[in-house]
């Protein structure tokens, strides 16, 4: 009789946890931040207790899981509205390599050793640190790598572009994360503007080229390493 109860509870919890994860969204499957990982571990532990503790009713057993789901969904909605909450829950990306040079201070802060770094680079088919333009340790623990681009015309023995050609390509901007967000959900990221040495006045003039008169009209505005703006309106 007890074995039957355990089997029934196992079946119920399988479909229940499956439904819960679906409600929490695909983000939980494709990307696990520290906050997501804690929630997932707690749900798994509670599910095991529910299966083993047959003397407790299912309603009282699954109530903690429902509470965790409400907390997760609530913080998810808050993080959509506030970048500060996103940074608090998910953390901030860390630059480990820039222009072929290791950021030892950041590696020590993240307790990220050289063996881990070289392993991740090999998985990205990168043989040497000097070949890396930018390597960013994301909040999920994944290493994003941008390698240095070689001029294909040089490889074919052709001459390099002149300085006048380079000026036509637009400014090359270096910063921590590519691309850099300038507006998120209608809110100007003044910290990123300061890193670029730009002002809100400059940004407003640039947005007028996209028929945007108010920052609130922009859902996302970012700039790439060539100084090109991407604008997505609300």
C-alpha positions in Angstrom: 0.0 0.0 0.0 2.8 2.4 0.9 4.6 1.6 -2.4 1.5 2.4 -4.3 1.2 5.8 -2.6 4.9 6.5 -3.4 4.4 5.6 -7.0 1.3 7.8 -7.3 3.0 10.7 -5.6 6.0 10.3 -7.9 3.7 10.5 -10.9 1.9 13.5 -9.6 5.1 15.3 -8.7 6.6 14.7 -12.1 3.7 16.4 -13.9 3.4 19.1 -11.2 7.1 20.0 -11.4 7.0 19.9 -15.2 4.0 22.4 -15.1 5.8 24.6 -12.6 8.9 24.8 -14.8 6.8 25.7 -17.7 5.1 28.5 -15.7 8.5 29.8 -14.7 9.4 30.3 -18.3 12.1 29.0 -20.8 14.6 31.3 -19.1 14.9 28.7 -16.4 16.0 26.0 -18.9 18.3 28.0 -21.1 19.9 30.3 -18.5 20.4 29.6 -14.8 21.6 32.5 -12.7 22.3 32.1 -9.0 18.8 33.1 -8.1 17.3 30.6 -10.6 19.6 27.9 -9.4 18.6 28.3 -5.8 14.9 28.2 -6.7 15.4 25.1 -8.9 17.3 23.2 -6.2 14.7 24.0 -3.5 11.9 22.8 -5.7 13.8 19.6 -6.4 14.4 19.0 -2.7 10.8 19.7 -1.7 9.6 17.4 -4.4 11.7 14.5 -3.0 10.3 15.2 0.5 6.7 15.1 -0.9 7.3 11.7 -2.5 8.9 10.2 0.6 6.6 11.6 3.3 3.4 9.8 2.5 1.7 10.7 5.8 1.4 14.4 4.8 -1.3 15.6 2.4 -0.2 16.7 -1.0 -1.8 20.1 -0.6 0.4 21.0 2.4 3.4 19.5 0.7 3.2 21.4 -2.5 2.3 24.7 -0.9 6.1 25.6 -0.4 6.7 25.0 -4.1 3.8 27.3 -5.1 5.2 30.0 -2.8 8.7 29.7 -4.4 7.1 29.9 -7.9 5.2 33.1 -6.9 8.5 34.6 -5.5 10.3 33.7 -8.7 7.6 35.1 -11.0 7.3 38.3 -8.9 11.0 39.0 -9.1 11.0 38.2 -12.8 8.4 40.9 -13.4 10.3 43.4 -11.2 13.6 42.7 -13.1 11.8 43.5 -16.3 11.1 47.0 -15.0 14.4 47.7 -13.1 17.9 47.1 -14.3 19.2 47.5 -10.7 17.1 44.5 -9.6 18.4 42.5 -12.6 22.0 43.3 -11.5 21.1 42.3 -7.9 19.6 39.0 -8.9 21.7 38.0 -11.9 24.9 39.7 -11.2 27.1 41.8 -13.5 29.3 40.4 -16.3 33.0 40.4 -15.7 35.7 41.2 -18.2 38.5 38.7 -17.9 40.5 39.5 -21.1 40.6 42.7 -23.1 42.8 43.2 -26.1 44.8 40.1 -25.4 45.6 41.1 -21.8 44.4 39.2 -18.7 42.4 41.0 -16.0 44.0 39.3 -13.1 42.2 41.4 -10.5 38.8 40.4 -11.9 39.9 36.8 -12.1 40.9 36.8 -8.5 37.6 38.5 -7.5 35.6 35.8 -9.4 37.9 33.0 -8.2 38.5 32.0 -11.8 41.8 30.3 -12.3 43.9 30.0 -15.5 43.1 26.4 -16.1 39.4 27.2 -16.2 40.0 30.1 -18.5 42.2 28.2 -20.9 39.7 25.3 -21.0 36.9 27.6 -21.9 39.0 29.3 -24.6 39.9 25.9 -26.2 36.2 25.0 -26.2 35.7 28.2 -28.3 38.5 27.1 -30.7 40.8 29.9 -29.4 44.4 28.8 -29.1 46.0 31.8 -27.5 45.0 34.6 -25.1 46.6 37.1 -27.3 44.1 36.3 -30.1 41.2 37.5 -27.8 39.8 40.9 -28.2 37.3 40.5 -25.4 36.3 37.7 -23.0 33.4 38.3 -20.7 32.3 36.0 -17.9 28.5 36.2 -17.9 26.3 36.0 -14.8 25.4 32.4 -15.8 29.1 31.3 -15.6 29.4 31.1 -19.4 32.4 32.7 -21.1 31.6 34.9 -24.1 34.7 35.3 -26.4 35.2 37.8 -29.2 38.4 37.2 -31.1 40.5 39.7 -32.9 39.5 40.2 -36.6 42.3 39.9 -39.2 42.1 41.8 -42.4 41.3 39.3 -45.2 43.0 41.5 -47.8 46.3 41.4 -45.9 46.1 37.6 -46.0 45.9 37.8 -49.8 48.8 40.2 -50.0 46.8 43.3 -50.7 47.5 46.7 -49.2 45.9 47.8 -46.0 43.2 50.5 -46.2 44.4 54.0 -45.9 43.7 56.3 -43.0 41.0 58.1 -45.0 39.2 54.7 -45.6 39.3 54.1 -41.9 37.7 57.4 -41.1 34.8 56.6 -43.3 34.1 53.4 -41.3 33.2 55.4 -38.2 34.8 55.4 -34.7 35.9 52.3 -33.0 34.7 52.2 -29.4 36.1 50.0 -26.7 34.2 49.2 -23.6 33.4 46.3 -21.3 30.3 44.6 -22.8 29.4 44.4 -26.5 27.0 45.8 -27.4 26.6 48.5 -24.8 23.0 49.4 -23.8 22.3 53.1 -23.8 18.5 53.0 -23.1 16.6 50.1 -21.6 12.9 50.2 -21.3 12.8 54.0 -21.7 15.5 54.6 -19.0 18.8 56.2 -20.1 21.9 54.3 -18.9 23.9 57.4 -17.9 26.8 55.3 -16.6 27.3 53.8 -20.0 27.1 57.2 -21.6 29.9 58.4 -19.3 32.1 55.5 -20.4 31.7 56.6 -24.0 32.3 60.3 -23.1 28.8 61.2 -24.4 25.9 63.1 -23.1 22.1 62.8 -23.2 22.1 65.7 -25.6 24.2 63.7 -28.0 22.0 60.7 -27.6 18.8 62.7 -28.2 20.3 64.1 -31.4 21.2 60.5 -32.6 17.7 59.2 -31.8 16.1 61.9 -33.9 17.6 60.1 -36.9 15.3 57.2 -36.0 12.3 59.5 -35.6 12.4 59.3 -31.8 11.7 62.5 -29.8 11.5 61.1 -26.3 13.6 58.5 -24.5 10.4 56.9 -23.2 9.6 55.8 -26.7 12.6 53.5 -26.8 12.5 49.9 -25.5 16.2 49.3 -26.3 19.0 51.4 -27.7 22.5 50.0 -27.9 25.8 50.8 -29.6 28.3 48.4 -31.1 32.1 48.6 -31.2 31.9 50.6 -34.5 29.7 53.3 -33.0 26.6 52.1 -34.8 23.3 52.5 -32.9 20.5 49.9 -32.7 17.1 51.3 -31.8 14.0 49.3 -31.0 10.9 51.4 -30.3 8.1 50.5 -27.9 
